[in-house]
Amino acid sequence: MIYDFIVIGAGIAGASAAYELSEHSKVLIIEAESQSGYHSTGRSAALFTRNYGTPLVRKINALSEPFFNAPPEYFTDNPLLSPRGALTISNPGEEAKLDATLRLSTKQNPIIEMNVQTAIAMVPFLRVDRIGRAIFEAGVTDIQVAALLQSYLKGTKNRGTNIVTNEPVIALNHMNDIWTVTTGKNTYQTKTIINAAGAWADEIGALAGAFQIGLVAKRRTAIIVDAPPDCDTDGLPCIDFVSNEAYIKPEAGKLMISPGDATPIPPQDVQPDEMDVAILADWIQHETHIPIRRISHSWAGLRSFVADENPVVGYDTVVPDFVWHAGQGGFGIMMAPALARALAAICFEHKLPADFEASGIIVTDLGISRLT
Ligand SMILES: Cc1cc2nc3c(=O)[nH]c(=O)nc-3n(C[C@H](O)[C@H](O)[C@H](O)COP(=O)(O)OP(=O)(O)OC[C@H]3O[C@@H](n4cnc5c(N)ncnc54)[C@H](O)[C@@H]3O)c2cc1C
């Protein structure tokens, strides 16, 4: 059979794209790993933060929000967002670093100044002598990433999509308007390829002879440690340390802590660097009252960016019927609902959805011509 679309990659980008495309067409998802979401999607901090990323990313996040708050009927039985809040603190002497974030405060999504004592009352393991200034954004929420991914996959399967796993794509050939996709095990045919291969998107592009978007994968590390005794993690916000990009987030009764690193690295099943973890543990002891007795778990994931740190969604300019859905950086979960709709509109109507246009986003903002 000849599929209308073959989506390469079953992370959040591929799953959400397949969901939108399969409403009107026959879709196959091909995933290299044995399970969907194995790479970046399964390793994220799972936050929805309106005021994060480039101005374009923020607009796209805003367009995702209605989906998160009111997903389609039968999509999921559980809420996709849950309240968290974010406390951002600066070290003494670096108070001005919070000015830019404070200016993003709106009536709908207020960001308020908080005195140091209130911040400590909210997060008792912070050190009073290390806080110069604190601000609080209540609107930051957790995203239920596993539920979102599985709901997209279930939804697209219900619409007739086939999903194959354990099949890395190793060759792509285009002849007589049909793409032949070769994996380690099988050969498939499609009219159009959707390249949602995450950090590997430029490698898939190279197999097709497509334009190279200059994707750079950057490693981000995270560890899980016990919260201090008597600390109720349920009510804790996420804590951002503006002085050095680190953040702490409650995670199933423990604390997830990331140094906010962004080390360029070739696409791979990335693992944490031992030295990064040691430096992070040392930083935690100096900046907080969290006792690091044991690191229960550590991991790393890839955040993939093109030069302007905006996502890349659109047709290739070198080869036909090859569509990019890549470069989601550190915002791919929160952007997924809106970007998947944008991708489907580009494929079916060669234009963006009305809400994108109303936000002032045009096809070339997302497409690859901006990268040439
Ligand atoms: C530590 C960390 C924290 C983050 N925090 C957040 C956050 O709070 N909020 C947020 O929105 N985003 C966050 N992100 C970013 C987010 O995780 C990514 O933007 C998003 O997961 C990217 O999704 P993807 O589908 O493009 O990539 P992936 O999830 O990596 O999926 C790509 C898939 O393509 C497959 N693939 C690759 N090559 C082939 C091939 N040859 N054949 C077949 N399949 C192939 C891979 O196996 C993979 O499953 C974070 C990322 C990290 C690492």
The ligand as a MOL file (V3000), in Angstrom:
LIG
                    3D

  0  0  0     0  0            999 V3000
M  V30 BEGIN CTAB
M  V30 COUNTS 53 58 0 0 0
M  V30 BEGIN ATOM
M  V30 1 C 16.0540 17.8270 30.2710 0
M  V30 2 C 15.0210 18.3460 29.3150 0
M  V30 3 C 13.9860 19.1450 29.7990 0
M  V30 4 C 12.9790 19.5960 28.9270 0
M  V30 5 N 11.9280 20.2870 29.4500 0
M  V30 6 C 10.9010 20.6440 28.6610 0
M  V30 7 C 9.7610 21.2730 29.2080 0
M  V30 8 O 9.6680 21.4900 30.4200 0
M  V30 9 N 8.7300 21.6070 28.3590 0
M  V30 10 C 8.8010 21.3700 27.0110 0
M  V30 11 O 7.8590 21.7060 26.2910 0
M  V30 12 N 9.8920 20.7830 26.4680 0
M  V30 13 C 10.9250 20.4080 27.2500 0
M  V30 14 N 12.0250 19.7870 26.7140 0
M  V30 15 C 12.1150 19.6650 25.2580 0
M  V30 16 C 11.2720 18.5260 24.7200 0
M  V30 17 O 11.5220 17.3420 25.4560 0
M  V30 18 C 11.6130 18.3230 23.2320 0
M  V30 19 O 11.4980 19.5620 22.5300 0
M  V30 20 C 10.6740 17.3410 22.5710 0
M  V30 21 O 10.5800 16.1640 23.3200 0
M  V30 22 C 11.1550 17.0160 21.1540 0
M  V30 23 O 10.2790 16.0410 20.6370 0
M  V30 24 P 10.6330 15.2790 19.2940 0
M  V30 25 O 9.4860 14.3970 18.9950 0
M  V30 26 O 11.0490 16.2740 18.2710 0
M  V30 27 O 11.9640 14.4460 19.6190 0
M  V30 28 P 12.1380 12.9780 20.2560 0
M  V30 29 O 11.2630 12.7970 21.4370 0
M  V30 30 O 13.5940 12.7790 20.4600 0
M  V30 31 O 11.5860 12.0260 19.1200 0
M  V30 32 C 12.2860 11.7840 17.9280 0
M  V30 33 C 12.1360 10.3250 17.6100 0
M  V30 34 O 12.6850 10.0530 16.3170 0
M  V30 35 C 13.2240 8.7470 16.3600 0
M  V30 36 N 14.1750 8.5510 15.2750 0
M  V30 37 C 15.3770 9.1520 15.1150 0
M  V30 38 N 16.0110 8.6640 14.0280 0
M  V30 39 C 15.1770 7.7500 13.4730 0
M  V30 40 C 15.2720 6.8880 12.3430 0
M  V30 41 N 16.3490 6.8710 11.5520 0
M  V30 42 N 14.2450 6.0580 12.0820 0
M  V30 43 C 13.1190 6.0580 12.8660 0
M  V30 44 N 12.9970 6.8460 13.9610 0
M  V30 45 C 14.0090 7.6800 14.2620 0
M  V30 46 C 13.8790 8.6830 17.7200 0
M  V30 47 O 14.1010 7.3380 18.1330 0
M  V30 48 C 12.8860 9.4290 18.5840 0
M  V30 49 O 11.9600 8.5590 19.2420 0
M  V30 50 C 13.0420 19.3110 27.5430 0
M  V30 51 C 14.0840 18.5120 27.0530 0
M  V30 52 C 15.0520 18.0200 27.9210 0
M  V30 53 C 16.1390 17.1470 27.3740 0
M  V30 END ATOM
M  V30 BEGIN BOND
M  V30 1 1 1 2
M  V30 2 1 2 3
M  V30 3 2 2 52
M  V30 4 2 3 4
M  V30 5 1 4 5
M  V30 6 1 4 50
M  V30 7 2 5 6
M  V30 8 1 6 7
M  V30 9 1 6 13
M  V30 10 2 7 8
M  V30 11 1 7 9
M  V30 12 1 9 10
M  V30 13 2 10 11
M  V30 14 1 10 12
M  V30 15 2 12 13
M  V30 16 1 13 14
M  V30 17 1 14 15
M  V30 18 1 14 50
M  V30 19 1 15 16
M  V30 20 1 16 17
M  V30 21 1 16 18
M  V30 22 1 18 19
M  V30 23 1 18 20
M  V30 24 1 20 21
M  V30 25 1 20 22
M  V30 26 1 22 23
M  V30 27 1 23 24
M  V30 28 2 24 25
M  V30 29 1 24 26
M  V30 30 1 24 27
M  V30 31 1 27 28
M  V30 32 2 28 29
M  V30 33 1 28 30
M  V30 34 1 28 31
M  V30 35 1 31 32
M  V30 36 1 32 33
M  V30 37 1 33 34
M  V30 38 1 33 48
M  V30 39 1 34 35
M  V30 40 1 35 36
M  V30 41 1 35 46
M  V30 42 1 36 37
M  V30 43 1 36 45
M  V30 44 2 37 38
M  V30 45 1 38 39
M  V30 46 1 39 40
M  V30 47 2 39 45
M  V30 48 1 40 41
M  V30 49 2 40 42
M  V30 50 1 42 43
M  V30 51 2 43 44
M  V30 52 1 44 45
M  V30 53 1 46 47
M  V30 54 1 46 48
M  V30 55 1 48 49
M  V30 56 2 50 51
M  V30 57 1 51 52
M  V30 58 1 52 53
M  V30 END BOND
M  V30 END CTAB
M  END
